[in-house]
Every structure is written in C-alpha cells, then in structure tokens.
Amino acid sequence: TSIQLGSSVTKGQRMGAIRDPLGDSEEFITAPFDGIVIGRSNLPLAHEGEALFNLAAFQSIAEAEDIVEEFTSMHDHES
C-alpha cells in the first residue's frame, strides 16, 4: 500500500506493513483515526518508537481535503 502525502485515511485503514529483515513476520500499520497524511518515512529501516506516518485530525476531513488540494494546485504551478 502506498499512502501519499495529502491522502485522507479512515480509522482502521491499512497504511503499510512492517516486516522483519528475513520476511518471516509481517505486521500491518493501520490508521488510528480519520485524518490526512501530513508526513511519512521513506526509510527502509525503522526502529521501535519511530514515526512512520504523521496524521492530522480535523473536524471536517472534506474541508481539509479541499484546502490541501487548493494548496497543492497553487504550488504545483510555481515550479
């Protein structure tokens, strides 16, 4: 699963997986609440306690999604 920055997620949605180096065990990462992904780790190695995703919670996810889309469209044209 590839969750992009700015994606909205729902509580319980699978966001990724953690696997041991040999691939013998796998644990899924799920969203603890409805929110929008504002940060994520792209490193192939994670240690216990490190943040793999940062989620922002909003009273209105739909309104926050609109703001993120507006921000993205404004800044995509600046490159």
mmJSON file of the N, C-alpha and C atoms, coordinates in Angstrom:
{"data_MODEL":{"atom_site":{
"group_PDB":["ATOM","ATOM","ATOM","ATOM","ATOM","ATOM","ATOM","ATOM","ATOM","ATOM","ATOM","ATOM","ATOM","ATOM","ATOM","ATOM","ATOM","ATOM","ATOM","ATOM","ATOM","ATOM","ATOM","ATOM","ATOM","ATOM","ATOM","ATOM","ATOM","ATOM","ATOM","ATOM","ATOM","ATOM","ATOM","ATOM","ATOM","ATOM","ATOM","ATOM","ATOM","ATOM","ATOM","ATOM","ATOM","ATOM","ATOM","ATOM","ATOM","ATOM","ATOM","ATOM","ATOM","ATOM","ATOM","ATOM","ATOM","ATOM","ATOM","ATOM","ATOM","ATOM","ATOM","ATOM","ATOM","ATOM","ATOM","ATOM","ATOM","ATOM","ATOM","ATOM","ATOM","ATOM","ATOM","ATOM","ATOM","ATOM","ATOM","ATOM","ATOM","ATOM","ATOM","ATOM","ATOM","ATOM","ATOM","ATOM","ATOM","ATOM","ATOM","ATOM","ATOM","ATOM","ATOM","ATOM","ATOM","ATOM","ATOM","ATOM","ATOM","ATOM","ATOM","ATOM","ATOM","ATOM","ATOM","ATOM","ATOM","ATOM","ATOM","ATOM","ATOM","ATOM","ATOM","ATOM","ATOM","ATOM","ATOM","ATOM","ATOM","ATOM","ATOM","ATOM","ATOM","ATOM","ATOM","ATOM","ATOM","ATOM","ATOM","ATOM","ATOM","ATOM","ATOM","ATOM","ATOM","ATOM","ATOM","ATOM","ATOM","ATOM","ATOM","ATOM","ATOM","ATOM","ATOM","ATOM","ATOM","ATOM","ATOM","ATOM","ATOM","ATOM","ATOM","ATOM","ATOM","ATOM","ATOM","ATOM","ATOM","ATOM","ATOM","ATOM","ATOM","ATOM","ATOM","ATOM","ATOM","ATOM","ATOM","ATOM","ATOM","ATOM","ATOM","ATOM","ATOM","ATOM","ATOM","ATOM","ATOM","ATOM","ATOM","ATOM","ATOM","ATOM","ATOM","ATOM","ATOM","ATOM","ATOM","ATOM","ATOM","ATOM","ATOM","ATOM","ATOM","ATOM","ATOM","ATOM","ATOM","ATOM","ATOM","ATOM","ATOM","ATOM","ATOM","ATOM","ATOM","ATOM","ATOM","ATOM","ATOM","ATOM","ATOM","ATOM","ATOM","ATOM","ATOM","ATOM","ATOM","ATOM","ATOM","ATOM","ATOM","ATOM","ATOM","ATOM","ATOM","ATOM","ATOM","ATOM","ATOM","ATOM","ATOM","ATOM","ATOM"],
"id":[1,2,3,4,5,6,7,8,9,10,11,12,13,14,15,16,17,18,19,20,21,22,23,24,25,26,27,28,29,30,31,32,33,34,35,36,37,38,39,40,41,42,43,44,45,46,47,48,49,50,51,52,53,54,55,56,57,58,59,60,61,62,63,64,65,66,67,68,69,70,71,72,73,74,75,76,77,78,79,80,81,82,83,84,85,86,87,88,89,90,91,92,93,94,95,96,97,98,99,100,101,102,103,104,105,106,107,108,109,110,111,112,113,114,115,116,117,118,119,120,121,122,123,124,125,126,127,128,129,130,131,132,133,134,135,136,137,138,139,140,141,142,143,144,145,146,147,148,149,150,151,152,153,154,155,156,157,158,159,160,161,162,163,164,165,166,167,168,169,170,171,172,173,174,175,176,177,178,179,180,181,182,183,184,185,186,187,188,189,190,191,192,193,194,195,196,197,198,199,200,201,202,203,204,205,206,207,208,209,210,211,212,213,214,215,216,217,218,219,220,221,222,223,224,225,226,227,228,229,230,231,232,233,234,235,236,237],
"type_symbol":["N","C","C","N","C","C","N","C","C","N","C","C","N","C","C","N","C","C","N","C","C","N","C","C","N","C","C","N","C","C","N","C","C","N","C","C","N","C","C","N","C","C","N","C","C","N","C","C","N","C","C","N","C","C","N","C","C","N","C","C","N","C","C","N","C","C","N","C","C","N","C","C","N","C","C","N","C","C","N","C","C","N","C","C","N","C","C","N","C","C","N","C","C","N","C","C","N","C","C","N","C","C","N","C","C","N","C","C","N","C","C","N","C","C","N","C","C","N","C","C","N","C","C","N","C","C","N","C","C","N","C","C","N","C","C","N","C","C","N","C","C","N","C","C","N","C","C","N","C","C","N","C","C","N","C","C","N","C","C","N","C","C","N","C","C","N","C","C","N","C","C","N","C","C","N","C","C","N","C","C","N","C","C","N","C","C","N","C","C","N","C","C","N","C","C","N","C","C","N","C","C","N","C","C","N","C","C","N","C","C","N","C","C","N","C","C","N","C","C","N","C","C","N","C","C","N","C","C","N","C","C","N","C","C","N","C","C"],
"label_atom_id":["N","CA","C","N","CA","C","N","CA","C","N","CA","C","N","CA","C","N","CA","C","N","CA","C","N","CA","C","N","CA","C","N","CA","C","N","CA","C","N","CA","C","N","CA","C","N","CA","C","N","CA","C","N","CA","C","N","CA","C","N","CA","C","N","CA","C","N","CA","C","N","CA","C","N","CA","C","N","CA","C","N","CA","C","N","CA","C","N","CA","C","N","CA","C","N","CA","C","N","CA","C","N","CA","C","N","CA","C","N","CA","C","N","CA","C","N","CA","C","N","CA","C","N","CA","C","N","CA","C","N","CA","C","N","CA","C","N","CA","C","N","CA","C","N","CA","C","N","CA","C","N","CA","C","N","CA","C","N","CA","C","N","CA","C","N","CA","C","N","CA","C","N","CA","C","N","CA","C","N","CA","C","N","CA","C","N","CA","C","N","CA","C","N","CA","C","N","CA","C","N","CA","C","N","CA","C","N","CA","C","N","CA","C","N","CA","C","N","CA","C","N","CA","C","N","CA","C","N","CA","C","N","CA","C","N","CA","C","N","CA","C","N","CA","C","N","CA","C","N","CA","C","N","CA","C","N","CA","C","N","CA","C","N","CA","C","N","CA","C","N","CA","C","N","CA","C"],
"label_alt_id":[null,null,null,null,null,null,null,null,null,null,null,null,null,null,null,null,null,null,null,null,null,null,null,null,null,null,null,null,null,null,null,null,null,null,null,null,null,null,null,null,null,null,null,null,null,null,null,null,null,null,null,null,null,null,null,null,null,null,null,null,null,null,null,null,null,null,null,null,null,null,null,null,null,null,null,null,null,null,null,null,null,null,null,null,null,null,null,null,null,null,null,null,null,null,null,null,null,null,null,null,null,null,null,null,null,null,null,null,null,null,null,null,null,null,null,null,null,null,null,null,null,null,null,null,null,null,null,null,null,null,null,null,null,null,null,null,null,null,null,null,null,null,null,null,null,null,null,null,null,null,null,null,null,null,null,null,null,null,null,null,null,null,null,null,null,null,null,null,null,null,null,null,null,null,null,null,null,null,null,null,null,null,null,null,null,null,null,null,null,null,null,null,null,null,null,null,null,null,null,null,null,null,null,null,null,null,null,null,null,null,null,null,null,null,null,null,null,null,null,null,null,null,null,null,null,null,null,null,null,null,null,null,null,null,null,null,null],
"label_comp_id":["THR","THR","THR","SER","SER","SER","ILE","ILE","ILE","GLN","GLN","GLN","LEU","LEU","LEU","GLY","GLY","GLY","SER","SER","SER","SER","SER","SER","VAL","VAL","VAL","THR","THR","THR","LYS","LYS","LYS","GLY","GLY","GLY","GLN","GLN","GLN","ARG","ARG","ARG","MET","MET","MET","GLY","GLY","GLY","ALA","ALA","ALA","ILE","ILE","ILE","ARG","ARG","ARG","ASP","ASP","ASP","PRO","PRO","PRO","LEU","LEU","LEU","GLY","GLY","GLY","ASP","ASP","ASP","SER","SER","SER","GLU","GLU","GLU","GLU","GLU","GLU","PHE","PHE","PHE","ILE","ILE","ILE","THR","THR","THR","ALA","ALA","ALA","PRO","PRO","PRO","PHE","PHE","PHE","ASP","ASP","ASP","GLY","GLY","GLY","ILE","ILE","ILE","VAL","VAL","VAL","ILE","ILE","ILE","GLY","GLY","GLY","ARG","ARG","ARG","SER","SER","SER","ASN","ASN","ASN","LEU","LEU","LEU","PRO","PRO","PRO","LEU","LEU","LEU","ALA","ALA","ALA","HIS","HIS","HIS","GLU","GLU","GLU","GLY","GLY","GLY","GLU","GLU","GLU","ALA","ALA","ALA","LEU","LEU","LEU","PHE","PHE","PHE","ASN","ASN","ASN","LEU","LEU","LEU","ALA","ALA","ALA","ALA","ALA","ALA","PHE","PHE","PHE","GLN","GLN","GLN","SER","SER","SER","ILE","ILE","ILE","ALA","ALA","ALA","GLU","GLU","GLU","ALA","ALA","ALA","GLU","GLU","GLU","ASP","ASP","ASP","ILE","ILE","ILE","VAL","VAL","VAL","GLU","GLU","GLU","GLU","GLU","GLU","PHE","PHE","PHE","THR","THR","THR","SER","SER","SER","MET","MET","MET","HIS","HIS","HIS","ASP","ASP","ASP","HIS","HIS","HIS","GLU","GLU","GLU","SER","SER","SER"],
"label_asym_id":["A","A","A","A","A","A","A","A","A","A","A","A","A","A","A","A","A","A","A","A","A","A","A","A","A","A","A","A","A","A","A","A","A","A","A","A","A","A","A","A","A","A","A","A","A","A","A","A","A","A","A","A","A","A","A","A","A","A","A","A","A","A","A","A","A","A","A","A","A","A","A","A","A","A","A","A","A","A","A","A","A","A","A","A","A","A","A","A","A","A","A","A","A","A","A","A","A","A","A","A","A","A","A","A","A","A","A","A","A","A","A","A","A","A","A","A","A","A","A","A","A","A","A","A","A","A","A","A","A","A","A","A","A","A","A","A","A","A","A","A","A","A","A","A","A","A","A","A","A","A","A","A","A","A","A","A","A","A","A","A","A","A","A","A","A","A","A","A","A","A","A","A","A","A","A","A","A","A","A","A","A","A","A","A","A","A","A","A","A","A","A","A","A","A","A","A","A","A","A","A","A","A","A","A","A","A","A","A","A","A","A","A","A","A","A","A","A","A","A","A","A","A","A","A","A","A","A","A","A","A","A","A","A","A","A","A","A"],
"label_entity_id":["1","1","1","1","1","1","1","1","1","1","1","1","1","1","1","1","1","1","1","1","1","1","1","1","1","1","1","1","1","1","1","1","1","1","1","1","1","1","1","1","1","1","1","1","1","1","1","1","1","1","1","1","1","1","1","1","1","1","1","1","1","1","1","1","1","1","1","1","1","1","1","1","1","1","1","1","1","1","1","1","1","1","1","1","1","1","1","1","1","1","1","1","1","1","1","1","1","1","1","1","1","1","1","1","1","1","1","1","1","1","1","1","1","1","1","1","1","1","1","1","1","1","1","1","1","1","1","1","1","1","1","1","1","1","1","1","1","1","1","1","1","1","1","1","1","1","1","1","1","1","1","1","1","1","1","1","1","1","1","1","1","1","1","1","1","1","1","1","1","1","1","1","1","1","1","1","1","1","1","1","1","1","1","1","1","1","1","1","1","1","1","1","1","1","1","1","1","1","1","1","1","1","1","1","1","1","1","1","1","1","1","1","1","1","1","1","1","1","1","1","1","1","1","1","1","1","1","1","1","1","1","1","1","1","1","1","1"],
"label_seq_id":[1,1,1,2,2,2,3,3,3,4,4,4,5,5,5,6,6,6,7,7,7,8,8,8,9,9,9,10,10,10,11,11,11,12,12,12,13,13,13,14,14,14,15,15,15,16,16,16,17,17,17,18,18,18,19,19,19,20,20,20,21,21,21,22,22,22,23,23,23,24,24,24,25,25,25,26,26,26,27,27,27,28,28,28,29,29,29,30,30,30,31,31,31,32,32,32,33,33,33,34,34,34,35,35,35,36,36,36,37,37,37,38,38,38,39,39,39,40,40,40,41,41,41,42,42,42,43,43,43,44,44,44,45,45,45,46,46,46,47,47,47,48,48,48,49,49,49,50,50,50,51,51,51,52,52,52,53,53,53,54,54,54,55,55,55,56,56,56,57,57,57,58,58,58,59,59,59,60,60,60,61,61,61,62,62,62,63,63,63,64,64,64,65,65,65,66,66,66,67,67,67,68,68,68,69,69,69,70,70,70,71,71,71,72,72,72,73,73,73,74,74,74,75,75,75,76,76,76,77,77,77,78,78,78,79,79,79],
"pdbx_PDB_ins_code":[null,null,null,null,null,null,null,null,null,null,null,null,null,null,null,null,null,null,null,null,null,null,null,null,null,null,null,null,null,null,null,null,null,null,null,null,null,null,null,null,null,null,null,null,null,null,null,null,null,null,null,null,null,null,null,null,null,null,null,null,null,null,null,null,null,null,null,null,null,null,null,null,null,null,null,null,null,null,null,null,null,null,null,null,null,null,null,null,null,null,null,null,null,null,null,null,null,null,null,null,null,null,null,null,null,null,null,null,null,null,null,null,null,null,null,null,null,null,null,null,null,null,null,null,null,null,null,null,null,null,null,null,null,null,null,null,null,null,null,null,null,null,null,null,null,null,null,null,null,null,null,null,null,null,null,null,null,null,null,null,null,null,null,null,null,null,null,null,null,null,null,null,null,null,null,null,null,null,null,null,null,null,null,null,null,null,null,null,null,null,null,null,null,null,null,null,null,null,null,null,null,null,null,null,null,null,null,null,null,null,null,null,null,null,null,null,null,null,null,null,null,null,null,null,null,null,null,null,null,null,null,null,null,null,null,null,null],
"Cartn_x":[0.846,0.0,0.886,0.626,1.416,0.537,0.651,-0.117,0.71,0.172,0.872,0.583,1.476,1.232,-0.026,-0.866,-2.111,-3.274,-3.006,-4.088,-4.936,-6.232,-7.084,-7.181,-7.228,-7.34,-8.474,-9.039,-10.099,-9.596,-10.189,-9.786,-9.805,-8.706,-8.595,-8.069,-7.92,-7.413,-5.961,-5.623,-4.24,-3.394,-2.293,-1.42,-0.082,0.295,1.569,1.802,3.012,3.366,4.801,5.051,6.407,6.782,7.941,8.427,9.802,10.08,11.422,12.384,13.69,14.661,14.612,14.209,14.149,12.776,11.816,10.479,9.645,10.068,9.336,8.058,8.039,6.837,6.462,5.185,4.664,3.574,3.606,2.581,2.079,0.771,0.197,0.041,0.241,0.052,-1.3,-2.161,-3.484,-3.666,-4.521,-4.792,-5.552,-5.071,-5.748,-7.005,-7.15,-8.313,-8.419,-9.553,-9.712,-8.791,-8.111,-7.215,-6.595,-5.636,-4.9,-3.419,-2.745,-1.321,-0.525,0.194,1.0,2.495,2.85,4.252,4.352,5.443,5.671,7.162,7.605,9.003,9.183,10.257,10.593,11.814,12.28,13.458,13.11,14.003,13.717,13.845,14.39,14.605,13.956,13.232,12.603,12.919,13.093,13.331,12.086,11.92,10.757,10.611,9.409,9.121,9.228,9.8,9.92,8.582,8.307,7.078,7.236,6.294,6.295,5.356,4.289,3.335,2.964,2.672,2.123,0.749,-0.271,-1.637,-2.138,-2.899,-3.557,-5.04,-5.627,-7.064,-7.772,-8.913,-9.687,-11.143,-11.842,-13.27,-14.0,-13.536,-14.155,-13.073,-12.995,-11.994,-12.218,-13.471,-13.773,-13.249,-13.439,-12.951,-11.422,-10.794,-9.325,-8.803,-9.468,-9.05,-9.104,-10.15,-10.276,-9.116,-8.744,-7.647,-6.33,-6.1,-4.87,-4.808,-5.924,-5.956,-5.676,-6.257,-6.032,-4.562,-3.982,-2.579,-1.683,-1.964,-1.164,-1.243,-2.429,-2.574,-1.869,-1.877,-1.186,0.314,0.849,2.297,2.846,2.024,2.49,2.835,2.185,2.423,3.656,4.231,5.394,6.698,6.73,7.992,8.516],
"Cartn_y":[-1.179,0.0,1.235,2.14,3.361,4.551,5.029,6.179,7.426,8.335,9.56,10.683,11.663,12.855,13.531,13.985,14.639,13.684,12.378,11.391,11.394,11.219,11.063,9.579,9.256,7.879,7.791,6.605,6.37,5.441,5.56,4.74,3.271,2.577,1.161,0.851,1.877,1.655,1.212,0.206,-0.258,0.798,1.193,2.22,1.644,0.512,-0.082,-1.341,-1.858,-3.079,-2.98,-3.648,-3.763,-5.23,-5.473,-6.848,-6.979,-8.169,-8.38,-8.538,-8.391,-8.416,-9.674,-10.803,-12.042,-12.276,-11.419,-11.553,-12.638,-13.104,-14.179,-13.704,-12.462,-11.957,-10.597,-10.29,-9.04,-8.516,-7.209,-6.564,-5.355,-5.214,-4.116,-2.87,-1.725,-0.427,0.079,0.426,0.941,2.333,3.107,4.466,4.399,5.113,5.085,5.964,6.852,7.746,8.275,8.875,9.521,10.731,10.927,12.073,12.205,13.104,13.354,13.149,12.449,12.152,13.432,13.891,15.107,14.801,13.551,13.155,11.651,11.157,9.714,9.458,8.362,7.969,7.178,7.452,6.701,5.814,5.751,4.952,3.467,2.63,1.198,0.502,1.199,0.612,1.509,0.907,1.661,0.987,1.803,1.307,1.539,0.735,0.849,2.28,2.805,4.146,5.244,4.952,5.963,6.152,7.391,7.685,7.243,6.442,6.023,6.898,7.374,8.292,9.352,10.544,11.603,11.929,11.863,12.155,13.399,14.193,15.356,15.048,15.372,15.17,16.51,16.476,17.681,17.437,18.505,18.367,18.012,18.542,18.248,17.802,16.497,15.954,16.513,16.617,17.109,18.532,19.369,20.749,20.778,19.938,19.875,19.372,18.384,17.885,18.992,19.82,20.932,21.913,22.192,23.124,22.544,21.247,20.593,20.64,20.333,20.372,21.78,22.784,24.174,24.549,24.191,24.474,23.803,22.521,21.77,22.38,22.737,23.308,24.655,25.438,26.741,26.549,25.557,25.377,24.522,23.726,22.938,23.834,24.974,25.882,26.755,26.745,27.602,26.971,25.684,25.021,25.465],
"Cartn_z":[0.0,0.0,0.0,-0.904,-0.976,-0.633,0.582,1.04,0.766,-0.009,-0.382,0.608,0.673,1.476,0.957,1.871,1.493,1.328,1.393,1.273,2.532,2.361,3.533,3.85,5.134,5.587,6.592,6.707,7.677,8.768,9.927,11.07,10.668,10.944,10.641,9.249,8.401,7.037,7.083,6.284,6.212,5.512,6.165,5.616,5.153,5.687,5.326,6.131,6.025,6.748,7.233,8.339,8.878,8.762,8.177,8.008,8.65,9.168,9.704,8.525,8.755,7.65,6.781,7.349,6.582,5.961,6.277,5.708,6.353,7.533,8.209,8.894,9.34,10.002,9.428,9.529,8.97,9.9,10.151,10.96,10.188,10.108,9.345,10.204,9.571,10.211,9.758,10.73,10.385,10.978,10.344,10.812,12.146,13.17,14.474,14.511,13.521,13.442,12.022,11.686,10.379,10.327,9.221,9.122,7.751,7.662,6.426,6.719,5.812,5.975,5.718,6.741,6.601,6.669,6.881,6.898,6.839,6.254,6.228,6.05,6.608,6.484,5.199,4.485,3.277,3.502,4.735,5.052,5.056,4.58,4.537,5.892,6.879,8.198,9.243,10.166,11.246,12.569,13.584,14.93,15.769,16.784,17.662,18.18,18.081,18.576,17.532,16.368,15.316,14.603,14.22,13.483,12.036,11.562,10.166,9.349,9.993,9.38,10.39,9.906,10.728,10.157,11.021,10.601,11.295,10.558,11.126,11.233,12.366,12.574,12.395,11.762,11.5,11.873,12.209,12.478,11.195,10.062,8.777,7.801,7.565,6.646,5.243,4.807,3.457,3.279,4.276,4.195,4.154,4.963,4.97,3.632,3.034,1.72,0.682,0.721,-0.219,-0.061,1.179,1.445,0.944,1.177,0.706,-0.821,-1.493,-2.958,-3.479,-2.837,-3.252,-3.073,-1.936,-1.651,-2.693,-2.982,-3.938,-5.327,-5.751,-7.095,-7.199,-6.137,-6.157,-6.258,-5.572,-5.516,-6.639,-7.28,-8.431,-9.612,-9.72,-10.848,-10.67,-9.454,-9.169,-9.629,-9.943,-10.3,-11.628],
"occupancy":[1.0,1.0,1.0,1.0,1.0,1.0,1.0,1.0,1.0,1.0,1.0,1.0,1.0,1.0,1.0,1.0,1.0,1.0,1.0,1.0,1.0,1.0,1.0,1.0,1.0,1.0,1.0,1.0,1.0,1.0,1.0,1.0,1.0,1.0,1.0,1.0,1.0,1.0,1.0,1.0,1.0,1.0,1.0,1.0,1.0,1.0,1.0,1.0,1.0,1.0,1.0,1.0,1.0,1.0,1.0,1.0,1.0,1.0,1.0,1.0,1.0,1.0,1.0,1.0,1.0,1.0,1.0,1.0,1.0,1.0,1.0,1.0,1.0,1.0,1.0,1.0,1.0,1.0,1.0,1.0,1.0,1.0,1.0,1.0,1.0,1.0,1.0,1.0,1.0,1.0,1.0,1.0,1.0,1.0,1.0,1.0,1.0,1.0,1.0,1.0,1.0,1.0,1.0,1.0,1.0,1.0,1.0,1.0,1.0,1.0,1.0,1.0,1.0,1.0,1.0,1.0,1.0,1.0,1.0,1.0,1.0,1.0,1.0,1.0,1.0,1.0,1.0,1.0,1.0,1.0,1.0,1.0,1.0,1.0,1.0,1.0,1.0,1.0,1.0,1.0,1.0,1.0,1.0,1.0,1.0,1.0,1.0,1.0,1.0,1.0,1.0,1.0,1.0,1.0,1.0,1.0,1.0,1.0,1.0,1.0,1.0,1.0,1.0,1.0,1.0,1.0,1.0,1.0,1.0,1.0,1.0,1.0,1.0,1.0,1.0,1.0,1.0,1.0,1.0,1.0,1.0,1.0,1.0,1.0,1.0,1.0,1.0,1.0,1.0,1.0,1.0,1.0,1.0,1.0,1.0,1.0,1.0,1.0,1.0,1.0,1.0,1.0,1.0,1.0,1.0,1.0,1.0,1.0,1.0,1.0,1.0,1.0,1.0,1.0,1.0,1.0,1.0,1.0,1.0,1.0,1.0,1.0,1.0,1.0,1.0,1.0,1.0,1.0,1.0,1.0,1.0,1.0,1.0,1.0,1.0,1.0,1.0],
"B_iso_or_equiv":[0.0,0.0,0.0,0.0,0.0,0.0,0.0,0.0,0.0,0.0,0.0,0.0,0.0,0.0,0.0,0.0,0.0,0.0,0.0,0.0,0.0,0.0,0.0,0.0,0.0,0.0,0.0,0.0,0.0,0.0,0.0,0.0,0.0,0.0,0.0,0.0,0.0,0.0,0.0,0.0,0.0,0.0,0.0,0.0,0.0,0.0,0.0,0.0,0.0,0.0,0.0,0.0,0.0,0.0,0.0,0.0,0.0,0.0,0.0,0.0,0.0,0.0,0.0,0.0,0.0,0.0,0.0,0.0,0.0,0.0,0.0,0.0,0.0,0.0,0.0,0.0,0.0,0.0,0.0,0.0,0.0,0.0,0.0,0.0,0.0,0.0,0.0,0.0,0.0,0.0,0.0,0.0,0.0,0.0,0.0,0.0,0.0,0.0,0.0,0.0,0.0,0.0,0.0,0.0,0.0,0.0,0.0,0.0,0.0,0.0,0.0,0.0,0.0,0.0,0.0,0.0,0.0,0.0,0.0,0.0,0.0,0.0,0.0,0.0,0.0,0.0,0.0,0.0,0.0,0.0,0.0,0.0,0.0,0.0,0.0,0.0,0.0,0.0,0.0,0.0,0.0,0.0,0.0,0.0,0.0,0.0,0.0,0.0,0.0,0.0,0.0,0.0,0.0,0.0,0.0,0.0,0.0,0.0,0.0,0.0,0.0,0.0,0.0,0.0,0.0,0.0,0.0,0.0,0.0,0.0,0.0,0.0,0.0,0.0,0.0,0.0,0.0,0.0,0.0,0.0,0.0,0.0,0.0,0.0,0.0,0.0,0.0,0.0,0.0,0.0,0.0,0.0,0.0,0.0,0.0,0.0,0.0,0.0,0.0,0.0,0.0,0.0,0.0,0.0,0.0,0.0,0.0,0.0,0.0,0.0,0.0,0.0,0.0,0.0,0.0,0.0,0.0,0.0,0.0,0.0,0.0,0.0,0.0,0.0,0.0,0.0,0.0,0.0,0.0,0.0,0.0,0.0,0.0,0.0,0.0,0.0,0.0],
"pdbx_formal_charge":[null,null,null,null,null,null,null,null,null,null,null,null,null,null,null,null,null,null,null,null,null,null,null,null,null,null,null,null,null,null,null,null,null,null,null,null,null,null,null,null,null,null,null,null,null,null,null,null,null,null,null,null,null,null,null,null,null,null,null,null,null,null,null,null,null,null,null,null,null,null,null,null,null,null,null,null,null,null,null,null,null,null,null,null,null,null,null,null,null,null,null,null,null,null,null,null,null,null,null,null,null,null,null,null,null,null,null,null,null,null,null,null,null,null,null,null,null,null,null,null,null,null,null,null,null,null,null,null,null,null,null,null,null,null,null,null,null,null,null,null,null,null,null,null,null,null,null,null,null,null,null,null,null,null,null,null,null,null,null,null,null,null,null,null,null,null,null,null,null,null,null,null,null,null,null,null,null,null,null,null,null,null,null,null,null,null,null,null,null,null,null,null,null,null,null,null,null,null,null,null,null,null,null,null,null,null,null,null,null,null,null,null,null,null,null,null,null,null,null,null,null,null,null,null,null,null,null,null,null,null,null,null,null,null,null,null,null],
"auth_seq_id":[1,1,1,2,2,2,3,3,3,4,4,4,5,5,5,6,6,6,7,7,7,8,8,8,9,9,9,10,10,10,11,11,11,12,12,12,13,13,13,14,14,14,15,15,15,16,16,16,17,17,17,18,18,18,19,19,19,20,20,20,21,21,21,22,22,22,23,23,23,24,24,24,25,25,25,26,26,26,27,27,27,28,28,28,29,29,29,30,30,30,31,31,31,32,32,32,33,33,33,34,34,34,35,35,35,36,36,36,37,37,37,38,38,38,39,39,39,40,40,40,41,41,41,42,42,42,43,43,43,44,44,44,45,45,45,46,46,46,47,47,47,48,48,48,49,49,49,50,50,50,51,51,51,52,52,52,53,53,53,54,54,54,55,55,55,56,56,56,57,57,57,58,58,58,59,59,59,60,60,60,61,61,61,62,62,62,63,63,63,64,64,64,65,65,65,66,66,66,67,67,67,68,68,68,69,69,69,70,70,70,71,71,71,72,72,72,73,73,73,74,74,74,75,75,75,76,76,76,77,77,77,78,78,78,79,79,79],
"auth_comp_id":["THR","THR","THR","SER","SER","SER","ILE","ILE","ILE","GLN","GLN","GLN","LEU","LEU","LEU","GLY","GLY","GLY","SER","SER","SER","SER","SER","SER","VAL","VAL","VAL","THR","THR","THR","LYS","LYS","LYS","GLY","GLY","GLY","GLN","GLN","GLN","ARG","ARG","ARG","MET","MET","MET","GLY","GLY","GLY","ALA","ALA","ALA","ILE","ILE","ILE","ARG","ARG","ARG","ASP","ASP","ASP","PRO","PRO","PRO","LEU","LEU","LEU","GLY","GLY","GLY","ASP","ASP","ASP","SER","SER","SER","GLU","GLU","GLU","GLU","GLU","GLU","PHE","PHE","PHE","ILE","ILE","ILE","THR","THR","THR","ALA","ALA","ALA","PRO","PRO","PRO","PHE","PHE","PHE","ASP","ASP","ASP","GLY","GLY","GLY","ILE","ILE","ILE","VAL","VAL","VAL","ILE","ILE","ILE","GLY","GLY","GLY","ARG","ARG","ARG","SER","SER","SER","ASN","ASN","ASN","LEU","LEU","LEU","PRO","PRO","PRO","LEU","LEU","LEU","ALA","ALA","ALA","HIS","HIS","HIS","GLU","GLU","GLU","GLY","GLY","GLY","GLU","GLU","GLU","ALA","ALA","ALA","LEU","LEU","LEU","PHE","PHE","PHE","ASN","ASN","ASN","LEU","LEU","LEU","ALA","ALA","ALA","ALA","ALA","ALA","PHE","PHE","PHE","GLN","GLN","GLN","SER","SER","SER","ILE","ILE","ILE","ALA","ALA","ALA","GLU","GLU","GLU","ALA","ALA","ALA","GLU","GLU","GLU","ASP","ASP","ASP","ILE","ILE","ILE","VAL","VAL","VAL","GLU","GLU","GLU","GLU","GLU","GLU","PHE","PHE","PHE","THR","THR","THR","SER","SER","SER","MET","MET","MET","HIS","HIS","HIS","ASP","ASP","ASP","HIS","HIS","HIS","GLU","GLU","GLU","SER","SER","SER"],
"auth_asym_id":["A","A","A","A","A","A","A","A","A","A","A","A","A","A","A","A","A","A","A","A","A","A","A","A","A","A","A","A","A","A","A","A","A","A","A","A","A","A","A","A","A","A","A","A","A","A","A","A","A","A","A","A","A","A","A","A","A","A","A","A","A","A","A","A","A","A","A","A","A","A","A","A","A","A","A","A","A","A","A","A","A","A","A","A","A","A","A","A","A","A","A","A","A","A","A","A","A","A","A","A","A","A","A","A","A","A","A","A","A","A","A","A","A","A","A","A","A","A","A","A","A","A","A","A","A","A","A","A","A","A","A","A","A","A","A","A","A","A","A","A","A","A","A","A","A","A","A","A","A","A","A","A","A","A","A","A","A","A","A","A","A","A","A","A","A","A","A","A","A","A","A","A","A","A","A","A","A","A","A","A","A","A","A","A","A","A","A","A","A","A","A","A","A","A","A","A","A","A","A","A","A","A","A","A","A","A","A","A","A","A","A","A","A","A","A","A","A","A","A","A","A","A","A","A","A","A","A","A","A","A","A","A","A","A","A","A","A"],
"auth_atom_id":["N","CA","C","N","CA","C","N","CA","C","N","CA","C","N","CA","C","N","CA","C","N","CA","C","N","CA","C","N","CA","C","N","CA","C","N","CA","C","N","CA","C","N","CA","C","N","CA","C","N","CA","C","N","CA","C","N","CA","C","N","CA","C","N","CA","C","N","CA","C","N","CA","C","N","CA","C","N","CA","C","N","CA","C","N","CA","C","N","CA","C","N","CA","C","N","CA","C","N","CA","C","N","CA","C","N","CA","C","N","CA","C","N","CA","C","N","CA","C","N","CA","C","N","CA","C","N","CA","C","N","CA","C","N","CA","C","N","CA","C","N","CA","C","N","CA","C","N","CA","C","N","CA","C","N","CA","C","N","CA","C","N","CA","C","N","CA","C","N","CA","C","N","CA","C","N","CA","C","N","CA","C","N","CA","C","N","CA","C","N","CA","C","N","CA","C","N","CA","C","N","CA","C","N","CA","C","N","CA","C","N","CA","C","N","CA","C","N","CA","C","N","CA","C","N","CA","C","N","CA","C","N","CA","C","N","CA","C","N","CA","C","N","CA","C","N","CA","C","N","CA","C","N","CA","C","N","CA","C","N","CA","C","N","CA","C","N","CA","C","N","CA","C","N","CA","C"],
"pdbx_PDB_model_num":[1,1,1,1,1,1,1,1,1,1,1,1,1,1,1,1,1,1,1,1,1,1,1,1,1,1,1,1,1,1,1,1,1,1,1,1,1,1,1,1,1,1,1,1,1,1,1,1,1,1,1,1,1,1,1,1,1,1,1,1,1,1,1,1,1,1,1,1,1,1,1,1,1,1,1,1,1,1,1,1,1,1,1,1,1,1,1,1,1,1,1,1,1,1,1,1,1,1,1,1,1,1,1,1,1,1,1,1,1,1,1,1,1,1,1,1,1,1,1,1,1,1,1,1,1,1,1,1,1,1,1,1,1,1,1,1,1,1,1,1,1,1,1,1,1,1,1,1,1,1,1,1,1,1,1,1,1,1,1,1,1,1,1,1,1,1,1,1,1,1,1,1,1,1,1,1,1,1,1,1,1,1,1,1,1,1,1,1,1,1,1,1,1,1,1,1,1,1,1,1,1,1,1,1,1,1,1,1,1,1,1,1,1,1,1,1,1,1,1,1,1,1,1,1,1,1,1,1,1,1,1,1,1,1,1,1,1]
}}}
